[in-house]
Amino acid sequence: MFTDKGIEGAGLFALPEEAVKASGAEYYVLDELPPEPSYMAVQKLVDEFKASGADLIVACGRRLRHGRSQAGKRAGDR
């Protein structure tokens, strides 16, 4: 399961984690993903996923409006 500390801290990770636990599936949490991660930060975690032999990724995060980056959103809001 991928998430970030902000999602966990806000309590938004508990529900999906409980659902995975209830399924009986083995899982582990990768929570070192920064908010608004770069491609390389995500790729590092994808590489860890591949090396683990896992079958599924559960990603818990937020989606930006219109898929814009934070920098683009700020520039567009001016």
N, C-alpha and C positions, 0 to 999 in steps of 0.2 A: 504494500500500500504506500503510495506517494502522498505526501502532504507537506505543509510547512508549519513552523511554530505558531504563526498567527492563527491559522485555522484550528490547530489544537487548542491554543490558548482561549479562543472564543467558544470552545465547546462544540464546534461544528464537525469534529472528527469522530466523536463518540458514537453517533448513530450508525454510520457506515462500518465502523470497527466492530460494534456489537453484532451487526448483521453478518459480518464475515465470521466472527467467533461462533455465532449460533449455527452457522452452516457446518461447523466442524472442520473447515479447511485449515491447513497449516498456513501461516502467514507471518510476515515480518513487516515492520514499518520503516520506511526511509523518509525521515523528516528533516533532513538537512537541506532541503530544497528551499532557496530563498524566494520571497515574494517576487513576482515578475521575473522569473529566472531566465537566464540567457539560454541560447541553444546549447552551449557547451555544458552548462550546469545540468540541463535535462539529459543530455547525451551521457554524461557520467553516470547518472542513475539508471538509465536504460542499459548501459553496459553492465552495471551491477546486477540488474534484473536478469539479463541474459546469462551471466555467469552463475547465477543461483539455480538455474534449471526450473524456475517457476513457470507456470502456465498462464498466468493472468496478472494484469496490472489493474489495481483500483486506484484511481487518482482522485484526491479530494482537494479541491481548490476553488477559486472563483474565476469567472470569465470577465474580461474587460468589455466595456461597451464597444460594440462594433469591431471587436478584435484588435483595437488599437493599443499600442504600447503606452505606458505611463507618460513617457516623454512626448509622444505624439498627441496624447490626450491633453496634456498641459498646453502644448503649442496651439492645438486646435481650439482651446477654450479662451485664448487671449482675444 
